[in-house]
Amino acid sequence: MALAMSNFGQDVNLFFIEDSVLQLVKRQTPDTIQHKAYHKTFAALGFYDIDNIYVCQQSLLERNLEVTDLLIPVTLIESDQLTALISESAQVMVF
């Protein structure tokens, strides 16, 4: 969805909170449990000019993860920053 919206000239911000941060973890093997390897598409985000990728720092801490455990560069944000950034968005889609 993010790639499609970017193709139509929309500014896209991605927010990873709670368990969604697990999608960004390096060395995943989803094929072993017959799931799609979505993490492979994250490297393409830069080609689509999707540079605003935010991760909730609290969500990482709760899952014993650090930013170095993630596949792509992200911007760490606190919960209050997350709320502010989302409230500034014209459209919000939750997956």
PDB file with one MODEL, atoms N, CA, C and O in Angstrom:
MODEL        1
ATOM      1  N   MET A   1       0.825  -1.182   0.000  1.00  0.00           N
ATOM      2  CA  MET A   1       0.000   0.000   0.000  1.00  0.00           C
ATOM      3  C   MET A   1       0.875   1.254   0.000  1.00  0.00           C
ATOM      4  O   MET A   1       0.603   2.208  -0.728  1.00  0.00           O
ATOM      5  N   ALA A   2       1.919   1.243   0.817  1.00  0.00           N
ATOM      6  CA  ALA A   2       2.798   2.410   0.907  1.00  0.00           C
ATOM      7  C   ALA A   2       3.467   2.692  -0.430  1.00  0.00           C
ATOM      8  O   ALA A   2       3.570   3.847  -0.844  1.00  0.00           O
ATOM      9  N   LEU A   3       3.923   1.642  -1.106  1.00  0.00           N
ATOM     10  CA  LEU A   3       4.582   1.818  -2.406  1.00  0.00           C
ATOM     11  C   LEU A   3       3.601   2.360  -3.434  1.00  0.00           C
ATOM     12  O   LEU A   3       3.954   3.229  -4.232  1.00  0.00           O
ATOM     13  N   ALA A   4       2.388   1.862  -3.422  1.00  0.00           N
ATOM     14  CA  ALA A   4       1.373   2.334  -4.361  1.00  0.00           C
ATOM     15  C   ALA A   4       1.040   3.802  -4.117  1.00  0.00           C
ATOM     16  O   ALA A   4       0.941   4.581  -5.066  1.00  0.00           O
ATOM     17  N   MET A   5       0.868   4.184  -2.856  1.00  0.00           N
ATOM     18  CA  MET A   5       0.551   5.575  -2.546  1.00  0.00           C
ATOM     19  C   MET A   5       1.685   6.501  -2.962  1.00  0.00           C
ATOM     20  O   MET A   5       1.447   7.603  -3.457  1.00  0.00           O
ATOM     21  N   SER A   6       2.899   6.055  -2.763  1.00  0.00           N
ATOM     22  CA  SER A   6       4.046   6.858  -3.161  1.00  0.00           C
ATOM     23  C   SER A   6       4.072   7.071  -4.675  1.00  0.00           C
ATOM     24  O   SER A   6       4.432   8.151  -5.144  1.00  0.00           O
ATOM     25  N   ASN A   7       3.691   6.050  -5.436  1.00  0.00           N
ATOM     26  CA  ASN A   7       3.639   6.162  -6.895  1.00  0.00           C
ATOM     27  C   ASN A   7       2.648   7.211  -7.360  1.00  0.00           C
ATOM     28  O   ASN A   7       2.785   7.764  -8.452  1.00  0.00           O
ATOM     29  N   PHE A   8       1.646   7.487  -6.530  1.00  0.00           N
ATOM     30  CA  PHE A   8       0.650   8.495  -6.874  1.00  0.00           C
ATOM     31  C   PHE A   8       0.983   9.856  -6.278  1.00  0.00           C
ATOM     32  O   PHE A   8       0.120  10.728  -6.180  1.00  0.00           O
ATOM     33  N   GLY A   9       2.237  10.032  -5.882  1.00  0.00           N
ATOM     34  CA  GLY A   9       2.702  11.333  -5.420  1.00  0.00           C
ATOM     35  C   GLY A   9       2.337  11.702  -3.995  1.00  0.00           C
ATOM     36  O   GLY A   9       2.468  12.861  -3.603  1.00  0.00           O
ATOM     37  N   GLN A  10       1.888  10.751  -3.228  1.00  0.00           N
ATOM     38  CA  GLN A  10       1.530  11.022  -1.845  1.00  0.00           C
ATOM     39  C   GLN A  10       2.773  10.953  -0.955  1.00  0.00           C
ATOM     40  O   GLN A  10       3.647  10.109  -1.155  1.00  0.00           O
ATOM     41  N   ASP A  11       2.838  11.850   0.025  1.00  0.00           N
ATOM     42  CA  ASP A  11       3.893  11.760   1.033  1.00  0.00           C
ATOM     43  C   ASP A  11       3.503  10.647   1.993  1.00  0.00           C
ATOM     44  O   ASP A  11       2.401  10.639   2.542  1.00  0.00           O
ATOM     45  N   VAL A  12       4.419   9.711   2.186  1.00  0.00           N
ATOM     46  CA  VAL A  12       4.114   8.543   3.012  1.00  0.00           C
ATOM     47  C   VAL A  12       5.028   8.511   4.231  1.00  0.00           C
ATOM     48  O   VAL A  12       6.248   8.625   4.114  1.00  0.00           O
ATOM     49  N   ASN A  13       4.425   8.357   5.380  1.00  0.00           N
ATOM     50  CA  ASN A  13       5.142   8.115   6.631  1.00  0.00           C
ATOM     51  C   ASN A  13       4.736   6.728   7.102  1.00  0.00           C
ATOM     52  O   ASN A  13       3.550   6.399   7.134  1.00  0.00           O
ATOM     53  N   LEU A  14       5.719   5.918   7.467  1.00  0.00           N
ATOM     54  CA  LEU A  14       5.430   4.583   7.994  1.00  0.00           C
ATOM     55  C   LEU A  14       5.731   4.562   9.478  1.00  0.00           C
ATOM     56  O   LEU A  14       6.775   5.043   9.921  1.00  0.00           O
ATOM     57  N   PHE A  15       4.808   4.000  10.243  1.00  0.00           N
ATOM     58  CA  PHE A  15       4.973   3.890  11.688  1.00  0.00           C
ATOM     59  C   PHE A  15       4.914   2.417  12.077  1.00  0.00           C
ATOM     60  O   PHE A  15       3.957   1.718  11.743  1.00  0.00           O
ATOM     61  N   PHE A  16       5.926   1.958  12.773  1.00  0.00           N
ATOM     62  CA  PHE A  16       5.957   0.589  13.265  1.00  0.00           C
ATOM     63  C   PHE A  16       5.851   0.651  14.780  1.00  0.00           C
ATOM     64  O   PHE A  16       6.727   1.182  15.462  1.00  0.00           O
ATOM     65  N   ILE A  17       4.760   0.096  15.287  1.00  0.00           N
ATOM     66  CA  ILE A  17       4.514   0.101  16.735  1.00  0.00           C
ATOM     67  C   ILE A  17       4.116  -1.306  17.168  1.00  0.00           C
ATOM     68  O   ILE A  17       3.696  -2.130  16.356  1.00  0.00           O
ATOM     69  N   GLU A  18       4.254  -1.552  18.432  1.00  0.00           N
ATOM     70  CA  GLU A  18       3.913  -2.832  19.046  1.00  0.00           C
ATOM     71  C   GLU A  18       4.563  -3.977  18.264  1.00  0.00           C
ATOM     72  O   GLU A  18       5.747  -3.896  17.934  1.00  0.00           O
ATOM     73  N   ASP A  19       3.810  -5.043  17.962  1.00  0.00           N
ATOM     74  CA  ASP A  19       4.418  -6.209  17.315  1.00  0.00           C
ATOM     75  C   ASP A  19       4.856  -5.958  15.872  1.00  0.00           C
ATOM     76  O   ASP A  19       5.609  -6.757  15.315  1.00  0.00           O
ATOM     77  N   SER A  20       4.406  -4.881  15.266  1.00  0.00           N
ATOM     78  CA  SER A  20       4.824  -4.623  13.882  1.00  0.00           C
ATOM     79  C   SER A  20       6.331  -4.378  13.777  1.00  0.00           C
ATOM     80  O   SER A  20       6.899  -4.531  12.696  1.00  0.00           O
ATOM     81  N   VAL A  21       6.985  -4.003  14.872  1.00  0.00           N
ATOM     82  CA  VAL A  21       8.445  -3.817  14.824  1.00  0.00           C
ATOM     83  C   VAL A  21       9.153  -5.123  14.487  1.00  0.00           C
ATOM     84  O   VAL A  21      10.280  -5.111  13.991  1.00  0.00           O
ATOM     85  N   LEU A  22       8.498  -6.244  14.754  1.00  0.00           N
ATOM     86  CA  LEU A  22       9.106  -7.541  14.448  1.00  0.00           C
ATOM     87  C   LEU A  22       9.249  -7.770  12.948  1.00  0.00           C
ATOM     88  O   LEU A  22      10.067  -8.585  12.521  1.00  0.00           O
ATOM     89  N   GLN A  23       8.460  -7.054  12.141  1.00  0.00           N
ATOM     90  CA  GLN A  23       8.575  -7.146  10.688  1.00  0.00           C
ATOM     91  C   GLN A  23       9.927  -6.623  10.198  1.00  0.00           C
ATOM     92  O   GLN A  23      10.378  -6.989   9.113  1.00  0.00           O
ATOM     93  N   LEU A  24      10.562  -5.779  10.985  1.00  0.00           N
ATOM     94  CA  LEU A  24      11.812  -5.132  10.580  1.00  0.00           C
ATOM     95  C   LEU A  24      13.073  -5.857  11.064  1.00  0.00           C
ATOM     96  O   LEU A  24      14.185  -5.419  10.773  1.00  0.00           O
ATOM     97  N   VAL A  25      12.911  -6.937  11.782  1.00  0.00           N
ATOM     98  CA  VAL A  25      14.065  -7.630  12.364  1.00  0.00           C
ATOM     99  C   VAL A  25      14.859  -8.356  11.279  1.00  0.00           C
ATOM    100  O   VAL A  25      14.288  -8.981  10.385  1.00  0.00           O
ATOM    101  N   LYS A  26      16.172  -8.260  11.375  1.00  0.00           N
ATOM    102  CA  LYS A  26      17.074  -8.940  10.437  1.00  0.00           C
ATOM    103  C   LYS A  26      16.970 -10.455  10.572  1.00  0.00           C
ATOM    104  O   LYS A  26      16.478 -10.968  11.577  1.00  0.00           O
ATOM    105  N   ARG A  27      17.428 -11.148   9.572  1.00  0.00           N
ATOM    106  CA  ARG A  27      17.567 -12.612   9.545  1.00  0.00           C
ATOM    107  C   ARG A  27      16.259 -13.349   9.820  1.00  0.00           C
ATOM    108  O   ARG A  27      16.208 -14.263  10.643  1.00  0.00           O
ATOM    109  N   GLN A  28      15.216 -12.941   9.128  1.00  0.00           N
ATOM    110  CA  GLN A  28      13.944 -13.637   9.244  1.00  0.00           C
ATOM    111  C   GLN A  28      13.903 -14.815   8.267  1.00  0.00           C
ATOM    112  O   GLN A  28      14.553 -14.788   7.222  1.00  0.00           O
ATOM    113  N   THR A  29      13.147 -15.827   8.612  1.00  0.00           N
ATOM    114  CA  THR A  29      12.945 -16.976   7.724  1.00  0.00           C
ATOM    115  C   THR A  29      11.463 -17.359   7.694  1.00  0.00           C
ATOM    116  O   THR A  29      11.093 -18.442   8.147  1.00  0.00           O
ATOM    117  N   PRO A  30      10.617 -16.473   7.163  1.00  0.00           N
ATOM    118  CA  PRO A  30       9.177 -16.739   7.169  1.00  0.00           C
ATOM    119  C   PRO A  30       8.779 -17.930   6.307  1.00  0.00           C
ATOM    120  O   PRO A  30       7.733 -18.539   6.535  1.00  0.00           O
ATOM    121  N   ASP A  31       9.598 -18.264   5.328  1.00  0.00           N
ATOM    122  CA  ASP A  31       9.263 -19.393   4.468  1.00  0.00           C
ATOM    123  C   ASP A  31       9.239 -20.718   5.237  1.00  0.00           C
ATOM    124  O   ASP A  31       8.566 -21.660   4.817  1.00  0.00           O
ATOM    125  N   THR A  32       9.954 -20.799   6.339  1.00  0.00           N
ATOM    126  CA  THR A  32       9.963 -22.036   7.128  1.00  0.00           C
ATOM    127  C   THR A  32       8.604 -22.314   7.771  1.00  0.00           C
ATOM    128  O   THR A  32       8.301 -23.452   8.130  1.00  0.00           O
ATOM    129  N   ILE A  33       7.789 -21.268   7.912  1.00  0.00           N
ATOM    130  CA  ILE A  33       6.438 -21.453   8.438  1.00  0.00           C
ATOM    131  C   ILE A  33       5.391 -21.094   7.374  1.00  0.00           C
ATOM    132  O   ILE A  33       4.235 -20.810   7.688  1.00  0.00           O
ATOM    133  N   GLN A  34       5.826 -21.115   6.117  1.00  0.00           N
ATOM    134  CA  GLN A  34       4.976 -20.880   4.950  1.00  0.00           C
ATOM    135  C   GLN A  34       4.296 -19.511   4.958  1.00  0.00           C
ATOM    136  O   GLN A  34       3.116 -19.388   4.630  1.00  0.00           O
ATOM    137  N   HIS A  35       5.062 -18.485   5.339  1.00  0.00           N
ATOM    138  CA  HIS A  35       4.574 -17.113   5.286  1.00  0.00           C
ATOM    139  C   HIS A  35       5.339 -16.343   4.223  1.00  0.00           C
ATOM    140  O   HIS A  35       6.451 -16.719   3.852  1.00  0.00           O
ATOM    141  N   LYS A  36       4.750 -15.281   3.743  1.00  0.00           N
ATOM    142  CA  LYS A  36       5.385 -14.431   2.747  1.00  0.00           C
ATOM    143  C   LYS A  36       6.516 -13.628   3.386  1.00  0.00           C
ATOM    144  O   LYS A  36       6.411 -13.204   4.537  1.00  0.00           O
ATOM    145  N   ALA A  37       7.588 -13.424   2.642  1.00  0.00           N
ATOM    146  CA  ALA A  37       8.762 -12.693   3.132  1.00  0.00           C
ATOM    147  C   ALA A  37       8.602 -11.196   2.850  1.00  0.00           C
ATOM    148  O   ALA A  37       9.251 -10.658   1.953  1.00  0.00           O
ATOM    149  N   TYR A  38       7.749 -10.537   3.607  1.00  0.00           N
ATOM    150  CA  TYR A  38       7.501  -9.101   3.422  1.00  0.00           C
ATOM    151  C   TYR A  38       8.751  -8.274   3.681  1.00  0.00           C
ATOM    152  O   TYR A  38       8.920  -7.205   3.094  1.00  0.00           O
ATOM    153  N   HIS A  39       9.610  -8.748   4.534  1.00  0.00           N
ATOM    154  CA  HIS A  39      10.792  -7.970   4.895  1.00  0.00           C
ATOM    155  C   HIS A  39      11.684  -7.687   3.694  1.00  0.00           C
ATOM    156  O   HIS A  39      12.472  -6.743   3.738  1.00  0.00           O
ATOM    157  N   LYS A  40      11.590  -8.455   2.645  1.00  0.00           N
ATOM    158  CA  LYS A  40      12.414  -8.231   1.452  1.00  0.00           C
ATOM    159  C   LYS A  40      12.032  -6.948   0.723  1.00  0.00           C
ATOM    160  O   LYS A  40      12.857  -6.374   0.011  1.00  0.00           O
ATOM    161  N   THR A  41      10.804  -6.494   0.889  1.00  0.00           N
ATOM    162  CA  THR A  41      10.363  -5.283   0.193  1.00  0.00           C
ATOM    163  C   THR A  41      10.809  -4.000   0.886  1.00  0.00           C
ATOM    164  O   THR A  41      10.794  -2.932   0.275  1.00  0.00           O
ATOM    165  N   PHE A  42      11.203  -4.092   2.142  1.00  0.00           N
ATOM    166  CA  PHE A  42      11.583  -2.884   2.867  1.00  0.00           C
ATOM    167  C   PHE A  42      12.797  -2.180   2.261  1.00  0.00           C
ATOM    168  O   PHE A  42      12.914  -0.959   2.367  1.00  0.00           O
ATOM    169  N   ALA A  43      13.685  -2.918   1.641  1.00  0.00           N
ATOM    170  CA  ALA A  43      14.856  -2.304   1.012  1.00  0.00           C
ATOM    171  C   ALA A  43      14.453  -1.391  -0.148  1.00  0.00           C
ATOM    172  O   ALA A  43      15.209  -0.491  -0.512  1.00  0.00           O
ATOM    173  N   ALA A  44      13.285  -1.609  -0.724  1.00  0.00           N
ATOM    174  CA  ALA A  44      12.821  -0.807  -1.860  1.00  0.00           C
ATOM    175  C   ALA A  44      12.202   0.516  -1.448  1.00  0.00           C
ATOM    176  O   ALA A  44      11.960   1.365  -2.306  1.00  0.00           O
ATOM    177  N   LEU A  45      11.942   0.717  -0.184  1.00  0.00           N
ATOM    178  CA  LEU A  45      11.259   1.936   0.248  1.00  0.00           C
ATOM    179  C   LEU A  45      11.979   3.205  -0.198  1.00  0.00           C
ATOM    180  O   LEU A  45      11.333   4.170  -0.607  1.00  0.00           O
ATOM    181  N   GLY A  46      13.291   3.214  -0.126  1.00  0.00           N
ATOM    182  CA  GLY A  46      14.068   4.379  -0.539  1.00  0.00           C
ATOM    183  C   GLY A  46      13.896   4.711  -2.013  1.00  0.00           C
ATOM    184  O   GLY A  46      13.896   5.884  -2.386  1.00  0.00           O
ATOM    185  N   PHE A  47      13.750   3.695  -2.855  1.00  0.00           N
ATOM    186  CA  PHE A  47      13.537   3.909  -4.291  1.00  0.00           C
ATOM    187  C   PHE A  47      12.205   4.582  -4.574  1.00  0.00           C
ATOM    188  O   PHE A  47      12.027   5.201  -5.623  1.00  0.00           O
ATOM    189  N   TYR A  48      11.282   4.463  -3.652  1.00  0.00           N
ATOM    190  CA  TYR A  48       9.959   5.066  -3.785  1.00  0.00           C
ATOM    191  C   TYR A  48       9.852   6.367  -2.997  1.00  0.00           C
ATOM    192  O   TYR A  48       8.757   6.886  -2.783  1.00  0.00           O
ATOM    193  N   ASP A  49      10.992   6.883  -2.573  1.00  0.00           N
ATOM    194  CA  ASP A  49      11.056   8.128  -1.807  1.00  0.00           C
ATOM    195  C   ASP A  49      10.265   8.052  -0.497  1.00  0.00           C
ATOM    196  O   ASP A  49       9.696   9.047  -0.047  1.00  0.00           O
ATOM    197  N   ILE A  50      10.237   6.877   0.101  1.00  0.00           N
ATOM    198  CA  ILE A  50       9.631   6.710   1.420  1.00  0.00           C
ATOM    199  C   ILE A  50      10.780   6.683   2.420  1.00  0.00           C
ATOM    200  O   ILE A  50      11.400   5.648   2.664  1.00  0.00           O
ATOM    201  N   ASP A  51      11.037   7.841   2.983  1.00  0.00           N
ATOM    202  CA  ASP A  51      12.185   7.993   3.871  1.00  0.00           C
ATOM    203  C   ASP A  51      11.784   8.185   5.337  1.00  0.00           C
ATOM    204  O   ASP A  51      12.619   8.070   6.234  1.00  0.00           O
ATOM    205  N   ASN A  52      10.522   8.474   5.568  1.00  0.00           N
ATOM    206  CA  ASN A  52      10.043   8.707   6.934  1.00  0.00           C
ATOM    207  C   ASN A  52       9.520   7.399   7.512  1.00  0.00           C
ATOM    208  O   ASN A  52       8.336   7.078   7.407  1.00  0.00           O
ATOM    209  N   ILE A  53      10.430   6.658   8.122  1.00  0.00           N
ATOM    210  CA  ILE A  53      10.092   5.369   8.706  1.00  0.00           C
ATOM    211  C   ILE A  53      10.353   5.478  10.200  1.00  0.00           C
ATOM    212  O   ILE A  53      11.494   5.582  10.649  1.00  0.00           O
ATOM    213  N   TYR A  54       9.260   5.450  10.956  1.00  0.00           N
ATOM    214  CA  TYR A  54       9.333   5.674  12.391  1.00  0.00           C
ATOM    215  C   TYR A  54       9.079   4.377  13.156  1.00  0.00           C
ATOM    216  O   TYR A  54       8.211   3.582  12.792  1.00  0.00           O
ATOM    217  N   VAL A  55       9.848   4.183  14.214  1.00  0.00           N
ATOM    218  CA  VAL A  55       9.676   3.018  15.073  1.00  0.00           C
ATOM    219  C   VAL A  55       9.532   3.507  16.506  1.00  0.00           C
ATOM    220  O   VAL A  55      10.314   4.332  16.979  1.00  0.00           O
ATOM    221  N   CYS A  56       8.525   2.986  17.185  1.00  0.00           N
ATOM    222  CA  CYS A  56       8.290   3.329  18.580  1.00  0.00           C
ATOM    223  C   CYS A  56       9.388   2.701  19.448  1.00  0.00           C
ATOM    224  O   CYS A  56       9.550   1.481  19.480  1.00  0.00           O
ATOM    225  N   GLN A  57      10.115   3.537  20.128  1.00  0.00           N
ATOM    226  CA  GLN A  57      11.213   3.061  20.964  1.00  0.00           C
ATOM    227  C   GLN A  57      10.717   2.128  22.070  1.00  0.00           C
ATOM    228  O   GLN A  57      11.372   1.134  22.380  1.00  0.00           O
ATOM    229  N   GLN A  58       9.586   2.437  22.655  1.00  0.00           N
ATOM    230  CA  GLN A  58       9.023   1.603  23.716  1.00  0.00           C
ATOM    231  C   GLN A  58       8.707   0.201  23.188  1.00  0.00           C
ATOM    232  O   GLN A  58       8.920  -0.789  23.888  1.00  0.00           O
ATOM    233  N   SER A  59       8.207   0.117  21.970  1.00  0.00           N
ATOM    234  CA  SER A  59       7.896  -1.181  21.370  1.00  0.00           C
ATOM    235  C   SER A  59       9.156  -2.022  21.202  1.00  0.00           C
ATOM    236  O   SER A  59       9.135  -3.234  21.421  1.00  0.00           O
ATOM    237  N   LEU A  60      10.250  -1.376  20.814  1.00  0.00           N
ATOM    238  CA  LEU A  60      11.519  -2.113  20.712  1.00  0.00           C
ATOM    239  C   LEU A  60      11.965  -2.610  22.078  1.00  0.00           C
ATOM    240  O   LEU A  60      12.342  -3.772  22.231  1.00  0.00           O
ATOM    241  N   LEU A  61      11.919  -1.731  23.064  1.00  0.00           N
ATOM    242  CA  LEU A  61      12.355  -2.101  24.413  1.00  0.00           C
ATOM    243  C   LEU A  61      11.547  -3.279  24.966  1.00  0.00           C
ATOM    244  O   LEU A  61      12.108  -4.191  25.575  1.00  0.00           O
ATOM    245  N   GLU A  62      10.244  -3.254  24.753  1.00  0.00           N
ATOM    246  CA  GLU A  62       9.383  -4.316  25.266  1.00  0.00           C
ATOM    247  C   GLU A  62       9.679  -5.667  24.621  1.00  0.00           C
ATOM    248  O   GLU A  62       9.338  -6.711  25.176  1.00  0.00           O
ATOM    249  N   ARG A  63      10.313  -5.646  23.450  1.00  0.00           N
ATOM    250  CA  ARG A  63      10.633  -6.881  22.740  1.00  0.00           C
ATOM    251  C   ARG A  63      12.132  -7.189  22.760  1.00  0.00           C
ATOM    252  O   ARG A  63      12.625  -8.018  21.995  1.00  0.00           O
ATOM    253  N   ASN A  64      12.835  -6.504  23.647  1.00  0.00           N
ATOM    254  CA  ASN A  64      14.290  -6.684  23.800  1.00  0.00           C
ATOM    255  C   ASN A  64      15.044  -6.515  22.486  1.00  0.00           C
ATOM    256  O   ASN A  64      15.952  -7.283  22.169  1.00  0.00           O
ATOM    257  N   LEU A  65      14.651  -5.498  21.733  1.00  0.00           N
ATOM    258  CA  LEU A  65      15.291  -5.206  20.450  1.00  0.00           C
ATOM    259  C   LEU A  65      15.971  -3.847  20.511  1.00  0.00           C
ATOM    260  O   LEU A  65      15.611  -2.975  21.300  1.00  0.00           O
ATOM    261  N   GLU A  66      16.965  -3.704  19.648  1.00  0.00           N
ATOM    262  CA  GLU A  66      17.650  -2.424  19.478  1.00  0.00           C
ATOM    263  C   GLU A  66      17.585  -2.045  18.011  1.00  0.00           C
ATOM    264  O   GLU A  66      17.294  -2.883  17.158  1.00  0.00           O
ATOM    265  N   VAL A  67      17.852  -0.800  17.723  1.00  0.00           N
ATOM    266  CA  VAL A  67      17.790  -0.326  16.347  1.00  0.00           C
ATOM    267  C   VAL A  67      18.785  -1.087  15.460  1.00  0.00           C
ATOM    268  O   VAL A  67      18.548  -1.217  14.259  1.00  0.00           O
ATOM    269  N   THR A  68      19.866  -1.581  16.011  1.00  0.00           N
ATOM    270  CA  THR A  68      20.844  -2.352  15.240  1.00  0.00           C
ATOM    271  C   THR A  68      20.311  -3.724  14.837  1.00  0.00           C
ATOM    272  O   THR A  68      20.907  -4.390  13.990  1.00  0.00           O
ATOM    273  N   ASP A  69      19.209  -4.152  15.422  1.00  0.00           N
ATOM    274  CA  ASP A  69      18.575  -5.427  15.064  1.00  0.00           C
ATOM    275  C   ASP A  69      17.677  -5.302  13.835  1.00  0.00           C
ATOM    276  O   ASP A  69      17.146  -6.300  13.349  1.00  0.00           O
ATOM    277  N   LEU A  70      17.509  -4.088  13.336  1.00  0.00           N
ATOM    278  CA  LEU A  70      16.551  -3.845  12.264  1.00  0.00           C
ATOM    279  C   LEU A  70      17.210  -3.835  10.890  1.00  0.00           C
ATOM    280  O   LEU A  70      18.393  -3.523  10.753  1.00  0.00           O
ATOM    281  N   LEU A  71      16.425  -4.182   9.884  1.00  0.00           N
ATOM    282  CA  LEU A  71      16.887  -4.304   8.500  1.00  0.00           C
ATOM    283  C   LEU A  71      17.248  -2.984   7.830  1.00  0.00           C
ATOM    284  O   LEU A  71      18.178  -2.919   7.026  1.00  0.00           O
ATOM    285  N   ILE A  72      16.515  -1.946   8.163  1.00  0.00           N
ATOM    286  CA  ILE A  72      16.637  -0.670   7.461  1.00  0.00           C
ATOM    287  C   ILE A  72      16.821   0.458   8.462  1.00  0.00           C
ATOM    288  O   ILE A  72      16.498   0.311   9.641  1.00  0.00           O
ATOM    289  N   PRO A  73      17.340   1.583   7.990  1.00  0.00           N
ATOM    290  CA  PRO A  73      17.451   2.746   8.881  1.00  0.00           C
ATOM    291  C   PRO A  73      16.055   3.275   9.234  1.00  0.00           C
ATOM    292  O   PRO A  73      15.176   3.379   8.380  1.00  0.00           O
ATOM    293  N   VAL A  74      15.886   3.598  10.493  1.00  0.00           N
ATOM    294  CA  VAL A  74      14.600   4.114  10.984  1.00  0.00           C
ATOM    295  C   VAL A  74      14.854   5.297  11.902  1.00  0.00           C
ATOM    296  O   VAL A  74      15.984   5.553  12.319  1.00  0.00           O
ATOM    297  N   THR A  75      13.788   6.007  12.205  1.00  0.00           N
ATOM    298  CA  THR A  75      13.829   7.078  13.190  1.00  0.00           C
ATOM    299  C   THR A  75      13.082   6.599  14.421  1.00  0.00           C
ATOM    300  O   THR A  75      11.895   6.281  14.349  1.00  0.00           O
ATOM    301  N   LEU A  76      13.771   6.547  15.543  1.00  0.00           N
ATOM    302  CA  LEU A  76      13.128   6.151  16.795  1.00  0.00           C
ATOM    303  C   LEU A  76      12.330   7.319  17.347  1.00  0.00           C
ATOM    304  O   LEU A  76      12.794   8.459  17.349  1.00  0.00           O
ATOM    305  N   ILE A  77      11.126   7.023  17.815  1.00  0.00           N
ATOM    306  CA  ILE A  77      10.290   8.064  18.401  1.00  0.00           C
ATOM    307  C   ILE A  77       9.663   7.544  19.686  1.00  0.00           C
ATOM    308  O   ILE A  77       9.490   6.341  19.879  1.00  0.00           O
ATOM    309  N   GLU A  78       9.332   8.477  20.546  1.00  0.00           N
ATOM    310  CA  GLU A  78       8.629   8.171  21.795  1.00  0.00           C
ATOM    311  C   GLU A  78       7.128   8.156  21.515  1.00  0.00           C
ATOM    312  O   GLU A  78       6.681   8.645  20.477  1.00  0.00           O
ATOM    313  N   SER A  79       6.368   7.607  22.422  1.00  0.00           N
ATOM    314  CA  SER A  79       4.919   7.476  22.247  1.00  0.00           C
ATOM    315  C   SER A  79       4.231   8.812  22.008  1.00  0.00           C
ATOM    316  O   SER A  79       3.334   8.900  21.169  1.00  0.00           O
ATOM    317  N   ASP A  80       4.639   9.862  22.736  1.00  0.00           N
ATOM    318  CA  ASP A  80       4.000  11.165  22.547  1.00  0.00           C
ATOM    319  C   ASP A  80       4.310  11.749  21.177  1.00  0.00           C
ATOM    320  O   ASP A  80       3.463  12.424  20.591  1.00  0.00           O
ATOM    321  N   GLN A  81       5.513  11.501  20.654  1.00  0.00           N
ATOM    322  CA  GLN A  81       5.858  11.956  19.309  1.00  0.00           C
ATOM    323  C   GLN A  81       5.017  11.217  18.274  1.00  0.00           C
ATOM    324  O   GLN A  81       4.564  11.809  17.294  1.00  0.00           O
ATOM    325  N   LEU A  82       4.813   9.938  18.493  1.00  0.00           N
ATOM    326  CA  LEU A  82       4.002   9.117  17.593  1.00  0.00           C
ATOM    327  C   LEU A  82       2.596   9.697  17.477  1.00  0.00           C
ATOM    328  O   LEU A  82       2.075   9.867  16.375  1.00  0.00           O
ATOM    329  N   THR A  83       2.000   9.993  18.603  1.00  0.00           N
ATOM    330  CA  THR A  83       0.650  10.557  18.617  1.00  0.00           C
ATOM    331  C   THR A  83       0.602  11.874  17.852  1.00  0.00           C
ATOM    332  O   THR A  83      -0.324  12.114  17.078  1.00  0.00           O
ATOM    333  N   ALA A  84       1.590  12.716  18.067  1.00  0.00           N
ATOM    334  CA  ALA A  84       1.626  14.015  17.386  1.00  0.00           C
ATOM    335  C   ALA A  84       1.779  13.855  15.876  1.00  0.00           C
ATOM    336  O   ALA A  84       1.079  14.517  15.109  1.00  0.00           O
ATOM    337  N   LEU A  85       2.684  12.986  15.448  1.00  0.00           N
ATOM    338  CA  LEU A  85       2.904  12.782  14.011  1.00  0.00           C
ATOM    339  C   LEU A  85       1.681  12.182  13.327  1.00  0.00           C
ATOM    340  O   LEU A  85       1.333  12.577  12.215  1.00  0.00           O
ATOM    341  N   ILE A  86       1.038  11.243  13.980  1.00  0.00           N
ATOM    342  CA  ILE A  86      -0.159  10.642  13.388  1.00  0.00           C
ATOM    343  C   ILE A  86      -1.286  11.668  13.295  1.00  0.00           C
ATOM    344  O   ILE A  86      -2.021  11.691  12.308  1.00  0.00           O
ATOM    345  N   SER A  87      -1.425  12.507  14.303  1.00  0.00           N
ATOM    346  CA  SER A  87      -2.493  13.509  14.281  1.00  0.00           C
ATOM    347  C   SER A  87      -2.274  14.553  13.188  1.00  0.00           C
ATOM    348  O   SER A  87      -3.230  15.197  12.754  1.00  0.00           O
ATOM    349  N   GLU A  88      -1.045  14.729  12.742  1.00  0.00           N
ATOM    350  CA  GLU A  88      -0.744  15.668  11.659  1.00  0.00           C
ATOM    351  C   GLU A  88      -0.986  15.061  10.278  1.00  0.00           C
ATOM    352  O   GLU A  88      -0.936  15.773   9.275  1.00  0.00           O
ATOM    353  N   SER A  89      -1.243  13.774  10.218  1.00  0.00           N
ATOM    354  CA  SER A  89      -1.418  13.080   8.937  1.00  0.00           C
ATOM    355  C   SER A  89      -2.816  13.317   8.378  1.00  0.00           C
ATOM    356  O   SER A  89      -3.800  13.333   9.117  1.00  0.00           O
ATOM    357  N   ALA A  90      -2.888  13.501   7.065  1.00  0.00           N
ATOM    358  CA  ALA A  90      -4.182  13.712   6.411  1.00  0.00           C
ATOM    359  C   ALA A  90      -4.977  12.414   6.347  1.00  0.00           C
ATOM    360  O   ALA A  90      -6.197  12.435   6.514  1.00  0.00           O
ATOM    361  N   GLN A  91      -4.317  11.289   6.111  1.00  0.00           N
ATOM    362  CA  GLN A  91      -4.959   9.981   6.037  1.00  0.00           C
ATOM    363  C   GLN A  91      -4.136   9.003   6.859  1.00  0.00           C
ATOM    364  O   GLN A  91      -2.907   9.078   6.865  1.00  0.00           O
ATOM    365  N   VAL A  92      -4.794   8.096   7.547  1.00  0.00           N
ATOM    366  CA  VAL A  92      -4.109   7.075   8.341  1.00  0.00           C
ATOM    367  C   VAL A  92      -4.698   5.714   7.972  1.00  0.00           C
ATOM    368  O   VAL A  92      -5.913   5.522   8.002  1.00  0.00           O
ATOM    369  N   MET A  93      -3.833   4.790   7.628  1.00  0.00           N
ATOM    370  CA  MET A  93      -4.244   3.417   7.342  1.00  0.00           C
ATOM    371  C   MET A  93      -3.530   2.511   8.322  1.00  0.00           C
ATOM    372  O   MET A  93      -2.321   2.622   8.521  1.00  0.00           O
ATOM    373  N   VAL A  94      -4.277   1.625   8.925  1.00  0.00           N
ATOM    374  CA  VAL A  94      -3.727   0.734   9.932  1.00  0.00           C
ATOM    375  C   VAL A  94      -3.788  -0.703   9.422  1.00  0.00           C
ATOM    376  O   VAL A  94      -4.825  -1.172   8.953  1.00  0.00           O
ATOM    377  N   PHE A  95      -2.654  -1.385   9.526  1.00  0.00           N
ATOM    378  CA  PHE A  95      -2.594  -2.788   9.086  1.00  0.00           C
ATOM    379  C   PHE A  95      -2.112  -3.640  10.235  1.00  0.00           C
ATOM    380  O   PHE A  95      -1.986  -4.856  10.091  1.00  0.00           O
TER     381      PHE A  95
ENDMDL
END
